[in-house]
Amino acid sequence: MNHFHQIAQELESQKLDAMLLTGEFNRFYASGFHSSGTDGVALVTRSKNYYFTDSRYTEAAARRVENAKIDEAKPGRGYMTLINEALEEQDAKRVGFEDAYMTVADYELYRKNLRCELLPAAQLLTELRRVKDAEEQETMIAAQRIAERALEDILKEIRPGVTEKEIAARLQYLMLHYGAEDMSFDPIVVSGPNGSLPHGVPSEKTIESGEFVTMDFGCIYHGYCSDMTRTVAVGFVTEEMRRVYETVLAAQRAGIAAAAAGVTGKTVDGAARKVIEDAGYGDYFGHSFGHGVGVEIHEAPNASARNEEPLPAGAVISAEPGIYLPGRLGVRIEDVVILTEDGCVDITKAPKELLIL
C-alpha cells in the first residue's frame, strides 16, 4: 500500500513539479515503507517516484517500495546528490517540502544544496491523509482488533495489589503477542486519584478496591494506529462514580450520534460537551471530543470546539470525552469511528457499559 499516485495527482493544482518527503510519517504514507527518523527521503514528481535511503534499509526498501526508483546514499554520493540528479532528470524546479515537520536547520541545508525552489507544502499531505481509503480503513480495523484482544486478557488480571505499571507493561506485551508492530503511544494506566490526570504516567501505585482504572492504549499494525480507552471499576462503585461514568458514556454516545461527513468538528464536540455540562461537570472536561487517527496517533481532522471546518467522508476520528475530578477520580471512554455521508461506523467493538471487576 502506497500513495505515490495520489500525491502526484495533486502537484499540478499546487503548481509544484515535485514533493520532497523527509519526515518519517509522510515518507511512510507515500511509499508504504517505514524507516526511522530521517533515514530516508522520498521524492514524488509528476511522472516518476524516487526513494533514497542508506545501506541499512536498501534491501528492505527494494522489497517493499513499489512504483519508485530505489537508490542508495553513500559517502561521496549522498542524499543531496541523489535528489539533485532526480530533479534534473525530471526538470523539476518548484519543489514542495514539509514545512510542518522540517526543522529550520534541515530546511537551510536543503535550500543551500538543492538546485530548485523549495516551497512550503505540508498541507498537501495533511489534506490527503485526512481521508482514509478502504485499505487503510481495513488496516486500522485490524489494529483495533489487536488492542481489543489485549483488553480482553488484561481484564482478567486487574485486581487489588496490581500496579499501574504492571498493567501497562502487560498491555504492551499482549498487543505485541497478538501481532502489533509497536505501540501507538506509551499506554496510559491510571487509577483512583491518579485518574484525574488525562495523560497520567503509569506509576508504582497499586490498584485498590473501590477505584476506577483508566487504560488508554493502542498499537501499530502495518503502519497504522489504533486507539481506545476503557475505564473499569474494581470491587465496587459509589453513587458518584456511577453518575460520572454514566455521564461520560452518554456524552460519548451523543458525540458519535452527531458525527458524520459534512458536520463540523465543533458540532460533534458540542454534542458531547452539552451532556457533560448539563450534568454539572462542564468544568471537568478540558480536552476535545476527538482527533484524527491514522499513520500518526494524532492527525487531522479534529473533533474539537476550534474546528469549524466540515469533516470529510473517510476520516477516522477518536470519540473520547472524559470527566476528571482533581485528586479524586477520572473517567474516559474512547472508541474510534469512520465518518460516512450518513453518519459514522464505530470500529471499536469492546463493551463499554460500566464493568465492575
N, C-alpha and C positions, 0 to 999 in steps of 0.2 A: 504494500500500500504506500503510494507516494502522491504528491500533489504538485509535481513539476508543471503539468499541463495547466492546472487551474491558475497557477501563478503567472505563467507565460501569457495566458489569455488576458490578464489584467494590465500587462505592461503598456500596450498601446494607449489605453484610456488614461493611464497615468503619465503618458509622454516620457516613458522610460525605454531604454534599449535593453536593460538588464537589471536584475535584482541580485545584490550581494548579500548572502546569508552567513553570518559569522556566529550568531547566537545559537546556543545548544538546542533550544526548543524549536525555533523556526527552521533550523537546519534539519532536524528530525522530521518535522512536518512536511518539508519539501521532499526529502529523499527517502523517508522510511527507514533510515539507518541512524542508530544512536552512537555517538562518540562523545565523551565527557568534555565539559568545559569548552575550551577554544581549540580542541584537537580536530579541526576540520573546517572546511569552507565549501559552501555550495554556491554556484553561480547559475542563475536562470536567465537565459536570453530568449529572444522571440522565436528562435529556431533550434536551439541546442542547449542542453544542460550539462553542467560540469560538477564533479565532486572531487575535491582535493583533500588529502589527509596525509599522515606520515606513516612510516613503516609499521607502526603498531596496529594500524587499522586497515591497511591497504587490502590485504587478502579478504578480510571480513566485509569491507565495503564492496569489493568486486562481487561477492556472493549475494549481497542484499540489495544494492542500489541498481535499479533498472532505469533504462532510458536516459543514461548520463554517461559522459566520458569520465573515467576514473584516472586520476594521475597522482603520483606520489611526490610530496615535498621532500627535498633532500638538501644537504649543505651545498651552497652554490646555485641551487635552483629551488628556491623556497616558494612560499605562497604568493608573494608579490609577483615573482616572475611568471608563475603558472597563471595567475589571474590576468596579468597584462597580455600574455600570449593568447588567452581565450578572448579577451576584449578586442584585440587586434584582429583575430580570426573572424569575429562577428561584427566588426566595425561598430562596436558599442561605445558611445560617447557619454550618454546620460545614464548613470547607474544609481539605482536606489540603494540605500543602506538602512539598517535597523537603528534609527535614532533613539528608540525607546530602550534599547538593550546595549548598544555600543558605548564604551567609555570614551571620554574626551581624548585620553591618551591614544587609544586604538584608532579613533577617528583621525587624529592628526597623523598617525603612522600611515594609514591607508591613503589619506589625502595627499601626502607628500610623495608617495611611492607609486600610486596608480595613475595611469595615463587616461584619465576620464574625469568627468564632473560627478561628484558624489552628491546625491540629493536625498533628503530625509523621506523615508517611505515605509516606516514600520506599520503605518495604518493599513497598508495593502494587505499585510499578513494578518493583522488583527481582524479585519473585516472577513477575510476568507475563513479564519479559524472560528469565528462566531457560529458558523453553521456546520454541523457535522453531517457527513454523508452516511449512507446506510452501513457501509463497512465500519466506519468509525463508531457509529452507534452500537453495532453488534459487539465490537471490541470492548466498549465501555460496559455493556451489559455483562460480558464475561468477567470483567474486572470486579463488577459489583457482586457477582455470584461467589467469587473467591472470598471477598470480605464477609459475605453473609455466612459462608461455611465456617469461617473463623469465629464469628459471633456465636453461632450455634454451639460450638465447642466451648468457648470461654464462659458461657453462661453456666456450664456445669462446674466451673472451677471457682466462681466468685462466692466467697463466704467470709465470715468474720475471721480476722487474723491474716488474710492475704493482703499483700501490699499493693499500692497503685503501680509501682514499678514492675512487680511480678505480672500483673495483668497486662501491662503494656508490652512487656517482653514476650509473653505468650501469644498475644495477638500478632506480633511481628512474625514469630516462628510459624504460627498456624497459616498465615497468609502465604508465606514462602513455601510452606509444605504443600499447600493446595494449588500452587502454580504461579504465584506472583513473581515478578522480576525484581521488584523493590517496593518500598513504601511510597505512597503519595506524599506523605509528610510524617514526621515523628508522631506516633499516636499520643493523643491527649487522654489521660485517665485521671480523673479527679473524683474525690468522694467527700461526703459530709460537707463541712465548711469550705473545703477546697473547691467545691462545685460552683461557687460563685465566681471563680476565675475562668472566663470563657476559653482562654488559651493557657490554662494552667499546665505546669510540667509535672509528670508523674513523680511522686516522692516515695519516701520510705513509710509514709503513713499507712497504717493498717485499716482495713475495712471494719466497720463496726455495725452491729445490728441497729436498725432504725435510721440508716443513712441511704442517700442516693449515691449511685456510682454512675458517672457520665463517661462514656467512651466515644471518642471522635477519632475515626481511623479510616484508612483506605489503602489501596495498593495500586501498583502499576502493572498492567498486562499489555504486552505488545505496544508499549509506549504511551498508553492512555490510562488516566487515573479513575479510580472510584473514590467515593467519599460518603461516609454515613456517620450518624451519631445516634446512639441509643442510651437512654438513662433508665436504669433499673433500681429497684429498692431491695434492701437486704433486711430480712426479718419481719419488719412491719413498717407502716407509714402513719404519720399523723394526719389529721384532717387538713392542716395547712399544706403538707407535702402533696396530698392527693389533689387539693384545689389547684396548686401551682402546676402540677403535671397535666391535669385535665385542661387547664387554660392553654398551656403550650400546645397540646395536641389539637385543640380546637383551632388555635391560630394557624398551625401548620396546614390543617385541612382547608381553612378559609383561603390561605395563600395559594395552595395548589388548585383549588377550585377557580381562582381568578386567573391563573397562569394560562396564557395562550399566545400564539403568534399575533402580532399587531397590538397587543396590550403593552403599556409602558411598564418598565421595571418599578417605577414609583407606585403604579396602581396595584401591582402584585404585592409589594411590600406593605402598602397601606391596608390591604385587606386583612393581612395577618396582624399588623400592628394595632388595628382598631379593636380586635378581640382582646388583646392583652391590655390595652388602655381601658376598655370598658370594664375589665375585671379589676382595675385598680393597680395594675403592675406596669404601667407605661414607663415609669422612670427606671425600670429594671430590665429593659430590653434595649440595649445600646447599639448593637450591630445591625446590619441589614438582613433582610429575609434570605437572600441567597446570592450566589456568584456563579459565573460560568465555570464549567469543568471540562477538561479535555487533555491535551498534551501537558498542560500545567494544571496544578490543582486550583489556582485562581486565575481565571482569564475572562475576557469579555464573552457575553454581556452580563451585567449585574442586575439583580432584582433589588434595587435599593431606592431609598427616598430621593436620591440625587439623580437617578437615571430617568429622564423624561422622554427617552427615545423608545419607539416601538421595538419589542423583542421579535427576532426573526424566527420563522419556522425552521426547525432543525437545531435550534440552540439547546444546549444541555446545561441546566442550572440546578444548583442545590436549593433545598427548601428547608431552612434551619432556624426557625425562631427559637428564642430562649428567654427564660426569666432567671435573673441572678440576684439573690438577696445577700448582700455583702456579709461575709463571715458566718453565714448560716447554711445556705444550700443553693443549688442551681439545677436547672433542668433545661436540656436542649434535645430536640428530636430532629433528625435530619434525614431526608430522602433526596434522591436525585431524579429529576424529571426531564423528559424530552418534549419541547414545545411543538405543537401542531396547529394547523389552522382552526381546528375545532376545540382545542383545549391543550391538554398535555397527557403524556404517558408516564406514569410513575414506574421507574425501573427498579425501585427498591422493594423487595418482597418480604423483608424481615418484619415480623409483627411489631407493632408499636403501641398497643394498649399497655396500660400500666402493669408491669411484671414485678411481683414480689418474690424474691428468691428465698 
